[in-house]
Amino acid sequence: MLHPMAAISALSLLASCGGGGSPAPTATPSPTPSPGSTGGGGQTAFSYDVEPCYTQVVPNTGGKTVRQMIVPDTLKLNMALPSGFPNGRDLDDAVIDISLAFLFLDLTESGQSLRTFANLPLNPGGNDRPLLADFPYFAPANGSPVLAATTGTSFNFRSDPDTAYVQVDRMGMPAIATALIGSSLKDPYNDANPTADVAGTFRADETAQLTNLMNAIGDDLTSIQLDICAKRI
């Protein structure tokens, strides 16, 4: 799984290298550099309205918009729909790449989908060892891990009350805390719970951070023939 910032950097690198490894072409003509755009990973000379990115509908979610998917920041699962992120999560889902796709791309454009970034040859092709078909599903550990002599039958499970545990991170939608929350608010965000999301506590910062990212790499994404969800101001 590619880290959000690494994925964004990789996209900028693709643009500066001429777009190698581009996804399947869209039905729209190849874009030309916009006036005032620096290209190649530099800051653009114009700004974007990112609200259309938040209001677009995410496929395979039963009609939920991006905003509804990330507010509250919890993992959603609709048992009536096929499984796989963003509807639940399989072990081999490219969660970060899929998240970046619905944050940056216009998913209504032909040739673009939630897997546009996941299909780029930037990540490993799969787990280093095949996942198990049955519980616990994780692949066997590499090497020779130390095993319990009693096969775990004498394990001493902790019985601490819920109040003894401290929340240190939020991983319902992993890219949100990393990419859309500014440095000064990361600790308050991780300490908060989903009710703060519903109250709109972090909405302004999420919009500001996505705007900053889009202003920085929006022209790079279009230069490699991707249609972004934001609208140029």
URJOHU-V884332 format. One record per residue. N is the residue number from 1. RES is the residue in one small letter. PHI is phi in whole degrees, -180 to 180 (* if undefined). OMEGA is omega in degrees with one decimal (none if undefined). Layout:
BEGIN
N_RES_PHI_OMEGA ; N_RES_PHI_OMEGA
END
This chain:
BEGIN
1_m_*_-177.5 ; 2_l_-84_177.7 ; 3_h_-64_-176.8 ; 4_p_-53_-178.2 ; 5_m_-67_177.3 ; 6_a_-67_179.4 ; 7_a_-66_179.1 ; 8_i_-65_177.6 ; 9_s_-63_179.7 ; 10_a_-65_178.4 ; 11_l_-65_177.2 ; 12_s_-64_178.9 ; 13_l_-64_177.1 ; 14_l_-59_-179.1 ; 15_a_-64_-178.5 ; 16_s_-71_178.8 ; 17_c_-95_177.0 ; 18_g_94_172.3 ; 19_g_86_177.9 ; 20_g_-60_178.6 ; 21_g_75_-178.8 ; 22_s_-67_176.5 ; 23_p_-72_-179.5 ; 24_a_-56_-177.4 ; 25_p_-62_177.8 ; 26_t_-88_-178.7 ; 27_a_-83_-178.9 ; 28_t_-91_179.2 ; 29_p_-63_177.5 ; 30_s_-63_-177.7 ; 31_p_-72_174.8 ; 32_t_-108_-179.3 ; 33_p_-54_179.8 ; 34_s_-80_177.1 ; 35_p_-57_179.9 ; 36_g_86_179.5 ; 37_s_-88_-179.5 ; 38_t_-85_179.9 ; 39_g_71_172.9 ; 40_g_63_175.6 ; 41_g_95_179.6 ; 42_g_-83_178.3 ; 43_q_-70_178.2 ; 44_t_-76_-179.2 ; 45_a_-93_178.8 ; 46_f_-138_-176.1 ; 47_s_-119_-180.0 ; 48_y_-122_169.0 ; 49_d_-95_-174.9 ; 50_v_-94_-178.7 ; 51_e_-59_176.6 ; 52_p_-60_176.8 ; 53_c_-67_-178.3 ; 54_y_-80_-176.1 ; 55_t_-97_178.9 ; 56_q_-72_-178.5 ; 57_v_-83_179.3 ; 58_v_-90_179.5 ; 59_p_-59_176.6 ; 60_n_65_177.7 ; 61_t_-126_-179.2 ; 62_g_75_176.6 ; 63_g_92_180.0 ; 64_k_-78_174.9 ; 65_t_-83_176.7 ; 66_v_-57_-179.6 ; 67_r_-60_179.4 ; 68_q_-69_178.7 ; 69_m_-75_-175.6 ; 70_i_-99_177.3 ; 71_v_-123_-4.4 ; 72_p_-76_-179.7 ; 73_d_-76_177.9 ; 74_t_-138_177.1 ; 75_l_-82_-178.8 ; 76_k_-92_177.5 ; 77_l_-145_176.1 ; 78_n_-108_-174.3 ; 79_m_-66_-179.7 ; 80_a_-85_-178.8 ; 81_l_-112_177.3 ; 82_p_-58_-179.2 ; 83_s_-78_-179.4 ; 84_g_123_-175.2 ; 85_f_-55_14.0 ; 86_p_-91_172.9 ; 87_n_-98_-171.2 ; 88_g_75_-176.0 ; 89_r_-157_172.6 ; 90_d_-92_-176.5 ; 91_l_-60_-176.3 ; 92_d_-100_177.6 ; 93_d_-69_175.4 ; 94_a_-84_-170.4 ; 95_v_-59_-176.5 ; 96_i_-67_179.7 ; 97_d_-62_179.5 ; 98_i_-68_178.1 ; 99_s_-62_179.7 ; 100_l_-65_178.9 ; 101_a_-64_-178.2 ; 102_f_-80_174.8 ; 103_l_-88_-173.9 ; 104_f_-112_-169.6 ; 105_l_-100_171.6 ; 106_d_-82_-173.6 ; 107_l_-78_176.5 ; 108_t_-87_-177.9 ; 109_e_-77_177.8 ; 110_s_-61_179.5 ; 111_g_91_177.7 ; 112_q_-115_-179.2 ; 113_s_-155_176.9 ; 114_l_-63_-176.6 ; 115_r_-103_-179.3 ; 116_t_-59_179.4 ; 117_f_-76_-179.3 ; 118_a_-63_-178.4 ; 119_n_-83_176.1 ; 120_l_-71_-176.3 ; 121_p_-80_-178.7 ; 122_l_-110_-177.2 ; 123_n_-109_173.7 ; 124_p_-57_-178.6 ; 125_g_-69_179.4 ; 126_g_177_177.9 ; 127_n_-64_-177.6 ; 128_d_-66_174.5 ; 129_r_-131_-177.2 ; 130_p_-56_176.6 ; 131_l_-71_-179.5 ; 132_l_-78_179.7 ; 133_a_-80_-178.4 ; 134_d_-124_178.7 ; 135_f_-54_9.6 ; 136_p_-90_173.2 ; 137_y_73_177.5 ; 138_f_-67_177.7 ; 139_a_-70_176.3 ; 140_p_-57_-179.7 ; 141_a_-67_175.2 ; 142_n_-75_177.9 ; 143_g_76_-178.6 ; 144_s_-125_-177.8 ; 145_p_-65_178.0 ; 146_v_-72_179.8 ; 147_l_-107_178.9 ; 148_a_-67_-178.6 ; 149_a_-64_-177.8 ; 150_t_-105_-178.9 ; 151_t_52_174.3 ; 152_g_85_-176.0 ; 153_t_-71_-179.6 ; 154_s_-109_-179.1 ; 155_f_-65_-178.2 ; 156_n_-96_-179.0 ; 157_f_-72_178.1 ; 158_r_-71_-179.1 ; 159_s_-124_-180.0 ; 160_d_-62_176.4 ; 161_p_-69_-179.8 ; 162_d_-55_-177.5 ; 163_t_-66_-178.4 ; 164_a_-81_-177.0 ; 165_y_-94_-178.1 ; 166_v_-116_177.6 ; 167_q_-77_-177.7 ; 168_v_-119_-177.5 ; 169_d_-161_175.2 ; 170_r_-126_-173.3 ; 171_m_-127_176.9 ; 172_g_-61_175.3 ; 173_m_-126_-167.5 ; 174_p_-53_-175.7 ; 175_a_-71_-174.3 ; 176_i_-69_-179.3 ; 177_a_-62_-176.2 ; 178_t_-81_-171.7 ; 179_a_-97_-171.8 ; 180_l_-108_177.5 ; 181_i_-118_-178.9 ; 182_g_-66_-175.7 ; 183_s_-55_-176.0 ; 184_s_-70_-177.6 ; 185_l_-110_-176.4 ; 186_k_-63_179.1 ; 187_d_-65_176.8 ; 188_p_-59_179.9 ; 189_y_-66_-179.8 ; 190_n_-66_178.7 ; 191_d_-78_-177.7 ; 192_a_-79_177.7 ; 193_n_-121_-175.2 ; 194_p_-56_178.0 ; 195_t_-65_176.9 ; 196_a_-68_177.6 ; 197_d_-65_-179.8 ; 198_v_-63_179.6 ; 199_a_-75_178.7 ; 200_g_82_-176.1 ; 201_t_-57_-173.7 ; 202_f_-111_-175.1 ; 203_r_-62_-178.5 ; 204_a_-61_-179.5 ; 205_d_-70_177.6 ; 206_e_-61_178.1 ; 207_t_-67_-179.3 ; 208_a_-65_-178.0 ; 209_q_-69_178.1 ; 210_l_-67_175.9 ; 211_t_-61_179.5 ; 212_n_-60_-180.0 ; 213_l_-66_-178.9 ; 214_m_-67_177.2 ; 215_n_-62_-177.5 ; 216_a_-79_-173.0 ; 217_i_-126_-179.8 ; 218_g_-57_179.9 ; 219_d_-69_178.3 ; 220_d_-68_179.2 ; 221_l_-67_179.0 ; 222_t_-69_-179.5 ; 223_s_-70_175.0 ; 224_i_-105_171.2 ; 225_q_66_173.4 ; 226_l_-108_176.9 ; 227_d_-99_-177.3 ; 228_i_-86_-178.1 ; 229_c_-83_-178.4 ; 230_a_-75_177.6 ; 231_k_-110_-179.9 ; 232_r_-69_178.6 ; 233_i_-86_none
END
